[in-house]
Amino acid sequence: SFDEFTRVNVGGTRLAIDAARKNHARLVHISSVAVYGRTEVYAAGKDGVTEDYPFQPLPAGDFYARTKRAADLLVQQAGRDGLDAIAIRPNVIYGERDRLFTDRLVANLKRGFIPQIGPGTNHLSCVYAGNVASAIVAALDAPARPGFRAYNVTRDAEPLLTQREFFATFAEALGRRPRFIRMPVAVLRFGIALWGLILKTVFPGRYAGLGSAAVSFILGENPYAIDRIRSELGWAPPFDTRTAIQRTVTQGGTSRV
């Protein structure tokens, strides 16, 4: 429920802010690119969404994004009040300890085919968990600086993989040789729209707009720039995607094999 999302994301952030103030410590807050908006961001194109990108309207049913934005705004205010506060904003995270995106992707690959949606030449808006962890360490080690700073952490080291290459590399790491099956974009949009209609019927007011966000993720170019964290903290992602995928599969436990 929205109350539960609020209790965890907003209430937990308030507690962290209070603890940082009492201990005169830096707060490194794990935010999300969801704070910027869900679908409009993809129109900005590659590197078009910097940390200064204006927040866009969010669907009423997107409890996650709404409460992550509320928590991010709390941290911003704490920074204006003098707290040394940094927000790390990752996009979709994959990796060996991820039980959401990664497990679902692996389950689909094991079915023996990969849907290729559109030309497959875009770069998915996702980042390896190990790269996010590295950015958090860089934020912790940065010189003291009262105030608020936000940093996008939204891509792996080069070479970047296209949508098709990303799925194929995951399949190869799993020892699978699935077939690519082209799926027309119209079919994808219809399927997601139908599923969204079902969700809104069963759970009124909870899932508005999430279907279009899924389409944007699959078809769109990763729009999030990482220039600020590179220049200000000297951070660069230590893992390229092929290495990250291999680590994900080999260190992921029995659920990956």
DACORPE-V271317 format. One record per residue. N is the residue number from 1. SS is DSSP state (@ for helix, = for strand, . for the rest). PHI is phi in degrees with one decimal (* if undefined). PSI is psi in whole degrees, 0 to 359 (NA if undefined). Layout:
n:N ss:SS phi:PHI psi:PSI
n:N ss:SS phi:PHI psi:PSI
//
This chain:
n:1 ss:. phi:* psi:165
n:2 ss:@ phi:-61.7 psi:323
n:3 ss:@ phi:-62.0 psi:322
n:4 ss:@ phi:-69.7 psi:318
n:5 ss:@ phi:-59.7 psi:318
n:6 ss:@ phi:-65.3 psi:317
n:7 ss:@ phi:-59.4 psi:316
n:8 ss:@ phi:-78.1 psi:305
n:9 ss:@ phi:-75.5 psi:318
n:10 ss:@ phi:-89.9 psi:312
n:11 ss:@ phi:-62.3 psi:319
n:12 ss:@ phi:-63.5 psi:323
n:13 ss:@ phi:-67.3 psi:320
n:14 ss:@ phi:-58.4 psi:317
n:15 ss:@ phi:-63.8 psi:320
n:16 ss:@ phi:-65.7 psi:320
n:17 ss:@ phi:-62.6 psi:315
n:18 ss:@ phi:-60.6 psi:318
n:19 ss:@ phi:-65.2 psi:319
n:20 ss:@ phi:-64.6 psi:320
n:21 ss:@ phi:-64.4 psi:315
n:22 ss:@ phi:-65.4 psi:330
n:23 ss:. phi:-102.8 psi:6
n:24 ss:. phi:52.4 psi:45
n:25 ss:. phi:-114.0 psi:159
n:26 ss:. phi:-73.6 psi:141
n:27 ss:= phi:-105.1 psi:121
n:28 ss:= phi:-107.4 psi:108
n:29 ss:= phi:-98.6 psi:130
n:30 ss:= phi:-90.7 psi:100
n:31 ss:. phi:-93.8 psi:217
n:32 ss:. phi:-167.0 psi:151
n:33 ss:@ phi:-68.5 psi:349
n:34 ss:@ phi:-59.8 psi:339
n:35 ss:@ phi:-64.5 psi:333
n:36 ss:@ phi:-74.8 psi:334
n:37 ss:. phi:131.2 psi:170
n:38 ss:. phi:-103.1 psi:311
n:39 ss:. phi:-110.4 psi:324
n:40 ss:@ phi:-60.7 psi:331
n:41 ss:@ phi:-61.7 psi:329
n:42 ss:@ phi:-69.1 psi:338
n:43 ss:@ phi:-69.5 psi:343
n:44 ss:@ phi:-72.5 psi:340
n:45 ss:. phi:79.4 psi:180
n:46 ss:. phi:-57.5 psi:128
n:47 ss:. phi:63.9 psi:16
n:48 ss:. phi:-80.6 psi:344
n:49 ss:= phi:-107.3 psi:101
n:50 ss:. phi:-93.1 psi:179
n:51 ss:. phi:-67.7 psi:347
n:52 ss:. phi:-96.9 psi:5
n:53 ss:. phi:-62.2 psi:132
n:54 ss:. phi:-67.5 psi:139
n:55 ss:. phi:-63.6 psi:134
n:56 ss:. phi:-101.1 psi:162
n:57 ss:. phi:-59.0 psi:147
n:58 ss:. phi:-115.9 psi:145
n:59 ss:. phi:-61.4 psi:144
n:60 ss:. phi:-59.1 psi:328
n:61 ss:. phi:-84.8 psi:359
n:62 ss:. phi:-88.8 psi:78
n:63 ss:@ phi:-61.1 psi:321
n:64 ss:@ phi:-61.6 psi:305
n:65 ss:@ phi:-63.3 psi:319
n:66 ss:@ phi:-63.4 psi:318
n:67 ss:@ phi:-79.5 psi:330
n:68 ss:@ phi:-66.9 psi:322
n:69 ss:@ phi:-65.7 psi:317
n:70 ss:@ phi:-60.4 psi:320
n:71 ss:@ phi:-67.5 psi:318
n:72 ss:@ phi:-60.7 psi:318
n:73 ss:@ phi:-65.1 psi:325
n:74 ss:@ phi:-61.6 psi:318
n:75 ss:@ phi:-68.3 psi:321
n:76 ss:@ phi:-58.8 psi:316
n:77 ss:@ phi:-64.7 psi:320
n:78 ss:@ phi:-61.2 psi:323
n:79 ss:@ phi:-65.6 psi:319
n:80 ss:@ phi:-64.2 psi:333
n:81 ss:. phi:-85.9 psi:4
n:82 ss:. phi:109.9 psi:356
n:83 ss:. phi:-74.4 psi:142
n:84 ss:= phi:-78.6 psi:101
n:85 ss:= phi:-132.1 psi:132
n:86 ss:= phi:-126.1 psi:132
n:87 ss:= phi:-108.2 psi:124
n:88 ss:= phi:-95.4 psi:126
n:89 ss:= phi:-117.5 psi:91
n:90 ss:= phi:-83.5 psi:163
n:91 ss:. phi:-97.7 psi:212
n:92 ss:= phi:-62.4 psi:127
n:93 ss:= phi:-101.2 psi:134
n:94 ss:= phi:-124.5 psi:161
n:95 ss:. phi:157.0 psi:180
n:96 ss:. phi:-69.8 psi:343
n:97 ss:. phi:-111.3 psi:9
n:98 ss:. phi:-85.3 psi:127
n:99 ss:. phi:-109.4 psi:12
n:100 ss:. phi:-111.2 psi:271
n:101 ss:@ phi:-58.9 psi:312
n:102 ss:@ phi:-66.2 psi:312
n:103 ss:@ phi:-62.5 psi:322
n:104 ss:@ phi:-67.8 psi:320
n:105 ss:@ phi:-63.5 psi:314
n:106 ss:@ phi:-61.1 psi:317
n:107 ss:@ phi:-60.3 psi:319
n:108 ss:@ phi:-68.5 psi:321
n:109 ss:@ phi:-64.5 psi:327
n:110 ss:. phi:-70.0 psi:348
n:111 ss:. phi:-76.8 psi:351
n:112 ss:. phi:99.5 psi:3
n:113 ss:= phi:-148.3 psi:157
n:114 ss:= phi:-123.4 psi:121
n:115 ss:= phi:-72.5 psi:125
n:116 ss:= phi:-99.6 psi:115
n:117 ss:= phi:-105.6 psi:122
n:118 ss:. phi:70.7 psi:198
n:119 ss:. phi:-71.2 psi:342
n:120 ss:. phi:77.6 psi:14
n:121 ss:. phi:-97.7 psi:354
n:122 ss:. phi:-76.6 psi:166
n:123 ss:. phi:-107.5 psi:121
n:124 ss:. phi:-64.9 psi:148
n:125 ss:. phi:-85.5 psi:72
n:126 ss:= phi:-144.5 psi:164
n:127 ss:= phi:-146.7 psi:147
n:128 ss:= phi:-73.9 psi:140
n:129 ss:@ phi:-58.3 psi:324
n:130 ss:@ phi:-64.7 psi:327
n:131 ss:@ phi:-70.4 psi:323
n:132 ss:@ phi:-64.5 psi:317
n:133 ss:@ phi:-60.1 psi:319
n:134 ss:@ phi:-62.2 psi:320
n:135 ss:@ phi:-66.1 psi:323
n:136 ss:@ phi:-63.2 psi:317
n:137 ss:@ phi:-61.9 psi:319
n:138 ss:@ phi:-62.0 psi:321
n:139 ss:@ phi:-66.4 psi:320
n:140 ss:@ phi:-66.4 psi:326
n:141 ss:@ phi:-87.6 psi:353
n:142 ss:. phi:-66.3 psi:152
n:143 ss:. phi:-58.1 psi:150
n:144 ss:. phi:-58.9 psi:137
n:145 ss:. phi:-156.8 psi:93
n:146 ss:. phi:-55.9 psi:141
n:147 ss:= phi:119.5 psi:180
n:148 ss:= phi:-108.9 psi:136
n:149 ss:= phi:-137.1 psi:141
n:150 ss:= phi:-115.7 psi:147
n:151 ss:= phi:-138.0 psi:125
n:152 ss:= phi:-73.4 psi:135
n:153 ss:= phi:-129.5 psi:92
n:154 ss:. phi:-137.8 psi:12
n:155 ss:. phi:-159.6 psi:158
n:156 ss:. phi:-85.2 psi:175
n:157 ss:= phi:-68.3 psi:155
n:158 ss:. phi:-70.6 psi:154
n:159 ss:. phi:-78.9 psi:139
n:160 ss:. phi:-78.8 psi:144
n:161 ss:. phi:-101.0 psi:143
n:162 ss:. phi:-74.0 psi:170
n:163 ss:@ phi:-52.3 psi:311
n:164 ss:@ phi:-62.9 psi:315
n:165 ss:@ phi:-64.9 psi:323
n:166 ss:@ phi:-60.8 psi:309
n:167 ss:@ phi:-66.2 psi:320
n:168 ss:@ phi:-65.7 psi:322
n:169 ss:@ phi:-67.1 psi:320
n:170 ss:@ phi:-61.5 psi:315
n:171 ss:@ phi:-62.5 psi:316
n:172 ss:@ phi:-62.2 psi:318
n:173 ss:@ phi:-63.2 psi:331
n:174 ss:. phi:-84.3 psi:357
n:175 ss:. phi:75.8 psi:25
n:176 ss:. phi:-109.1 psi:153
n:177 ss:. phi:-126.0 psi:65
n:178 ss:. phi:-71.8 psi:158
n:179 ss:= phi:-89.4 psi:140
n:180 ss:= phi:-81.2 psi:127
n:181 ss:= phi:-118.5 psi:118
n:182 ss:= phi:-67.8 psi:131
n:183 ss:= phi:-118.1 psi:118
n:184 ss:. phi:-58.7 psi:144
n:185 ss:@ phi:-58.5 psi:323
n:186 ss:@ phi:-61.1 psi:322
n:187 ss:@ phi:-66.5 psi:318
n:188 ss:@ phi:-59.8 psi:312
n:189 ss:@ phi:-61.3 psi:319
n:190 ss:@ phi:-64.9 psi:315
n:191 ss:@ phi:-63.1 psi:317
n:192 ss:@ phi:-68.6 psi:321
n:193 ss:@ phi:-63.8 psi:319
n:194 ss:@ phi:-64.7 psi:315
n:195 ss:@ phi:-63.2 psi:321
n:196 ss:@ phi:-63.1 psi:322
n:197 ss:@ phi:-64.5 psi:319
n:198 ss:@ phi:-63.3 psi:314
n:199 ss:@ phi:-61.6 psi:318
n:200 ss:@ phi:-67.6 psi:331
n:201 ss:@ phi:-72.9 psi:317
n:202 ss:@ phi:-78.1 psi:322
n:203 ss:. phi:-124.4 psi:77
n:204 ss:. phi:-56.2 psi:134
n:205 ss:. phi:78.0 psi:11
n:206 ss:. phi:-109.4 psi:331
n:207 ss:. phi:-121.8 psi:22
n:208 ss:. phi:-61.8 psi:130
n:209 ss:. phi:86.4 psi:351
n:210 ss:@ phi:-73.7 psi:333
n:211 ss:@ phi:-63.1 psi:314
n:212 ss:@ phi:-65.4 psi:329
n:213 ss:@ phi:-66.6 psi:322
n:214 ss:@ phi:-65.3 psi:320
n:215 ss:@ phi:-62.1 psi:316
n:216 ss:@ phi:-61.9 psi:321
n:217 ss:@ phi:-63.2 psi:315
n:218 ss:@ phi:-70.6 psi:320
n:219 ss:@ phi:-97.6 psi:338
n:220 ss:. phi:-87.1 psi:160
n:221 ss:. phi:-82.1 psi:140
n:222 ss:. phi:-56.3 psi:114
n:223 ss:. phi:-94.7 psi:359
n:224 ss:= phi:-92.7 psi:124
n:225 ss:. phi:-82.5 psi:147
n:226 ss:. phi:-120.8 psi:22
n:227 ss:@ phi:-64.1 psi:323
n:228 ss:@ phi:-65.9 psi:315
n:229 ss:@ phi:-69.5 psi:330
n:230 ss:@ phi:-64.7 psi:312
n:231 ss:@ phi:-77.4 psi:322
n:232 ss:@ phi:-87.0 psi:325
n:233 ss:@ phi:-110.9 psi:356
n:234 ss:. phi:67.3 psi:24
n:235 ss:. phi:-89.0 psi:142
n:236 ss:. phi:-138.8 psi:143
n:237 ss:. phi:-62.0 psi:126
n:238 ss:. phi:-77.0 psi:342
n:239 ss:. phi:-116.0 psi:131
n:240 ss:= phi:-81.1 psi:168
n:241 ss:@ phi:-68.1 psi:321
n:242 ss:@ phi:-63.1 psi:316
n:243 ss:@ phi:-63.6 psi:318
n:244 ss:@ phi:-63.2 psi:319
n:245 ss:@ phi:-65.4 psi:318
n:246 ss:@ phi:-62.3 psi:317
n:247 ss:@ phi:-62.6 psi:319
n:248 ss:@ phi:-59.5 psi:315
n:249 ss:@ phi:-75.1 psi:315
n:250 ss:@ phi:-76.1 psi:334
n:251 ss:. phi:-107.0 psi:8
n:252 ss:. phi:-86.8 psi:357
n:253 ss:. phi:87.3 psi:186
n:254 ss:@ phi:-66.8 psi:338
n:255 ss:@ phi:-68.3 psi:346
n:256 ss:@ phi:-94.9 psi:347
n:257 ss:. phi:-116.1 psi:NA
//
